[in-house]
């Protein structure tokens, strides 16, 4: 069960808004206990902040998630570490004999140049003449303009191999986690992406807190699928329309925050989000005539600030 979390602000209303932002829910899904309504003091002296305690009302999916989230994150971390070790081992073995020979030739050439330079230095010293100074000239090539790369054309055999690779990896993960799931995998020829959707009775734990587990699975699946690909393929994972539902939640949150900023005139700093979720917030507030957004900070703590537009 989720514990109560304490929030404080100048007023009770501001404290509730702060709780809604951090927990990414509307106020009707919070159990709120007012500890102190705060006071403004006398002439600004002796003021006290308002203090509340809130607890998010969880549904059955989220309750199951809390019970098994640690096991899922540990499994994903172990799979990620195993993938790194496998990639490192493969990187060592792909060096061919031809590459080794080229390296040996290069080292021998460098060794010959160094030996020749030493002899020239000794000769110059014996003749008591200063060694000529050579200016290093580095050729600079003009930068080529970046062109948007076309979507690679893949054969049916290549697409089938991509699907098989993704399915094999995900089914191993689900089996290890003892989660029965059915996969639906499709390839989008327009953007060259591999879309994976899975269904089952316990998909909430695969989503994780704010989609973190789903994002981790997507990252690992992308590593596996692209392991033997010449052209990179983008992998997208989803279940129970989570991506769509999360987008709607963020859009509603953005509208509520924009209304709050317009009403109070005070800027609001949102919690750190990934680039995809920040784009949703920016897009939702962009049409607003009174407020605007900008991002600040460094990943993974980069966040959005919502503020009044300057006239």
C-alpha positions in Angstrom: 0.0 0.0 0.0 1.3 3.5 -0.8 2.2 5.6 2.2 1.2 9.2 2.8 3.6 11.8 1.4 4.0 15.2 3.0 3.9 18.4 0.9 4.2 22.0 2.0 3.6 25.3 0.2 2.5 28.8 0.9 -1.2 27.8 0.8 -3.1 24.5 1.0 -4.2 25.0 -2.7 -0.5 25.4 -3.7 0.4 22.3 -1.7 -2.3 20.2 -3.5 -1.1 21.5 -6.9 2.5 20.5 -6.0 1.3 17.0 -5.0 -0.7 16.6 -8.3 2.4 17.6 -10.3 4.8 15.2 -8.5 2.3 12.3 -8.5 1.0 13.0 -12.1 -2.7 12.7 -11.1 -5.6 15.0 -10.7 -6.7 16.0 -7.2 -9.8 13.8 -7.2 -7.5 10.7 -7.1 -5.7 11.9 -3.9 -6.6 11.2 -0.3 -5.7 14.5 1.4 -5.1 15.2 5.1 -4.5 18.9 6.0 -1.9 19.1 8.8 -1.6 22.9 8.9 -3.4 25.5 6.9 -0.4 27.9 7.4 -0.5 31.5 8.3 0.8 34.7 6.8 2.1 36.1 10.1 2.2 39.8 10.9 3.8 42.0 8.3 5.5 39.0 6.8 7.0 37.9 10.1 6.2 34.6 11.7 4.6 33.2 8.6 4.1 29.4 8.4 3.7 27.2 5.3 0.6 25.1 4.8 1.3 21.3 5.3 -0.7 18.4 3.9 -0.3 14.7 3.6 -1.6 12.9 0.5 -1.9 9.3 -0.7 -2.6 8.3 -4.2 -5.6 6.1 -4.7 -4.4 3.0 -6.4 -6.3 0.7 -8.7 -5.9 -3.1 -8.9 -3.3 -2.8 -11.6 -1.1 -0.4 -9.6 -1.4 -2.5 -6.4 -0.1 -5.5 -8.4 2.6 -3.3 -9.8 3.8 -2.2 -6.3 4.1 -5.9 -5.2 6.2 -7.1 -8.1 7.9 -3.9 -9.4 11.2 -4.6 -7.7 11.4 -8.1 -9.2 10.7 -6.7 -12.7 13.4 -4.0 -12.4 15.9 -6.5 -11.1 15.1 -8.8 -14.0 15.5 -6.0 -16.5 18.8 -4.8 -15.0 20.2 -8.4 -15.1 19.1 -8.7 -18.8 20.7 -5.4 -19.6 24.0 -6.4 -17.9 24.0 -9.7 -19.7 23.4 -7.9 -23.0 26.4 -5.6 -22.3 28.7 -8.5 -21.5 27.6 -10.3 -24.7 28.2 -7.2 -26.8 31.6 -6.7 -25.3 32.6 -10.4 -25.9 31.4 -10.2 -29.5 33.4 -7.0 -30.1 36.5 -8.8 -29.1 35.9 -11.7 -31.4 35.0 -9.8 -34.5 38.6 -8.6 -35.0 39.8 -10.5 -38.1 43.3 -11.7 -38.9 43.4 -9.1 -41.7 42.7 -6.3 -39.3 45.5 -7.6 -37.0 47.9 -7.7 -39.9 47.0 -4.1 -40.8 47.7 -3.0 -37.2 51.0 -4.8 -37.3 52.0 -3.1 -40.5 51.0 0.3 -39.1 53.1 -0.3 -35.9 56.1 -1.4 -38.0 55.8 1.7 -40.1 55.6 3.9 -37.1 58.6 2.1 -35.6 60.6 2.7 -38.7 59.7 6.4 -38.8 60.7 6.8 -35.2 64.1 5.1 -35.8 64.8 7.3 -38.8 63.9 10.4 -36.8 66.3 9.4 -34.0 69.2 9.0 -36.6 68.4 12.4 -38.1 68.5 14.0 -34.7 71.9 12.4 -33.8 73.3 13.5 -37.2 72.1 17.1 -36.7 73.5 17.3 -33.2 76.9 16.0 -34.5 77.0 18.7 -37.1 75.9 21.3 -34.5 73.1 22.5 -36.7 69.6 23.1 -35.4 67.1 20.6 -36.6 64.6 22.2 -39.0 61.2 22.8 -37.5 58.4 21.2 -39.4 55.0 22.8 -39.1 52.2 20.3 -38.8 49.6 20.9 -41.4 46.2 19.4 -40.8 43.9 19.1 -43.7 40.3 20.1 -42.9 37.5 18.8 -45.0 34.4 20.9 -45.4 31.5 19.6 -43.4 28.9 18.0 -45.5 25.3 19.0 -45.0 23.3 16.5 -43.1 20.6 14.9 -45.3 17.6 13.1 -44.0 18.3 9.4 -44.5 15.7 7.5 -46.5 13.9 4.7 -44.8 15.8 1.5 -45.6 14.0 -1.0 -47.9 14.0 -4.4 -46.3 13.1 -7.8 -47.8 10.4 -10.1 -46.4 13.2 -12.4 -45.1 14.9 -9.5 -43.2 11.6 -8.3 -41.7 10.8 -11.9 -40.6 14.2 -12.1 -39.0 13.6 -8.9 -37.0 10.2 -10.1 -35.8 11.7 -13.5 -34.8 14.5 -11.9 -32.9 12.2 -9.6 -30.9 9.7 -12.3 -30.2 12.4 -14.8 -29.0 13.9 -12.3 -26.6 10.7 -11.0 -25.1 9.2 -14.5 -24.6 12.4 -15.4 -22.7 11.9 -12.4 -20.5 8.2 -13.1 -19.9 8.9 -16.8 -19.2 11.6 -15.9 -16.6 9.1 -13.4 -15.0 6.3 -16.1 -15.1 4.0 -13.7 -17.0 1.9 -15.2 -19.8 1.6 -12.8 -22.7 0.6 -12.8 -26.4 2.7 -10.8 -28.8 1.5 -9.0 -31.9 4.5 -7.8 -34.0 4.2 -5.6 -37.1 6.6 -3.7 -39.3 5.8 -0.2 -40.5 7.4 0.3 -43.9 6.7 4.0 -43.9 9.0 4.8 -41.0 10.9 1.6 -40.8 9.9 0.8 -37.3 9.1 -2.6 -35.6 5.9 -2.3 -33.4 5.4 -4.8 -30.7 2.1 -5.0 -28.7 1.5 -7.6 -26.0 -1.6 -8.7 -24.1 -2.1 -10.7 -20.9 -3.6 -10.7 -17.4 -0.8 -9.0 -15.6 0.5 -6.3 -17.9 0.6 -3.5 -15.2 3.9 -4.8 -13.9 5.4 -4.7 -17.4 4.5 -1.0 -17.6 6.1 0.0 -14.3 6.1 3.3 -12.6 5.3 6.0 -15.2 6.3 3.5 -17.9 9.9 3.0 -16.7 9.8 -0.8 -17.0 8.2 -0.6 -20.5 10.9 1.8 -21.6 13.6 -0.5 -20.3 12.2 -3.5 -22.1 11.9 -1.4 -25.3 15.6 -0.4 -24.9 16.8 -4.0 -24.4 14.6 -5.3 -27.3 16.1 -2.6 -29.5 19.7 -3.7 -28.6 18.8 -7.4 -29.4 17.0 -6.6 -32.7 19.7 -4.3 -34.0 22.6 -6.6 -33.0 23.0 -8.0 -36.5 21.3 -5.2 -38.5 23.2 -3.2 -41.1 20.5 -0.4 -41.0 19.1 0.6 -37.6 15.5 -0.2 -36.9 13.4 1.6 -34.4 11.6 -0.6 -31.9 8.3 0.5 -30.2 6.8 -1.5 -27.3 3.2 -1.0 -26.0 0.5 -2.8 -24.1 -3.1 -2.0 -23.3 -2.7 1.3 -25.1 -0.5 2.6 -22.3 1.4 5.1 -24.6 -2.0 6.6 -25.7 -3.3 6.8 -22.1 -0.1 8.3 -20.8 -0.2 10.9 -23.6 -3.8 11.9 -22.6 -2.7 12.1 -18.9 0.2 14.4 -19.7 -2.0 16.6 -22.0 -4.6 17.0 -19.2 -1.9 17.8 -16.7 -0.4 20.4 -19.1 -3.8 22.2 -19.5 -4.3 22.2 -15.7 -0.9 23.7 -15.1 -1.3 26.3 -17.8 -4.6 27.4 -16.2 -2.9 27.6 -12.8 0.0 29.7 -14.2 -2.4 32.0 -16.0 -4.5 32.5 -12.8 -1.6 33.0 -10.3 1.0 34.5 -12.6 3.6 32.2 -11.0 5.8 29.8 -13.0 5.6 26.1 -12.3 8.5 23.7 -12.5 7.4 20.1 -13.5 9.2 16.9 -12.5 12.0 15.5 -14.7 10.6 13.7 -17.8 12.1 11.9 -20.8 12.3 13.7 -24.1 9.2 12.0 -25.5 7.0 13.1 -22.5 8.5 16.7 -22.6 7.5 17.0 -26.3 3.9 16.1 -25.3 3.8 18.9 -22.7 5.4 21.4 -25.0 2.9 20.6 -27.8 -0.1 20.7 -25.5 0.7 24.2 -24.2 2.1 25.7 -27.4 -1.3 26.9 -28.7 -2.0 28.7 -25.4 -2.0 32.5 -25.8 -1.0 33.3 -22.2 1.7 30.8 -21.1 4.7 29.2 -22.7 7.2 26.4 -21.8 10.9 25.8 -21.9 13.2 23.0 -20.8 16.2 23.3 -18.5 18.7 21.0 -16.7 20.6 18.0 -17.9 19.4 14.4 -18.5 18.1 12.5 -16.8 16.9 15.5 -14.6 15.9 17.8 -17.5 12.5 19.3 -16.7 10.0 21.7 -18.1 9.1 25.2 -16.7 5.7 26.7 -17.5 5.6 30.5 -17.3 3.6 33.5 -18.4 4.4 34.8 -21.9 6.3 38.1 -22.0 4.5 40.9 -23.8 
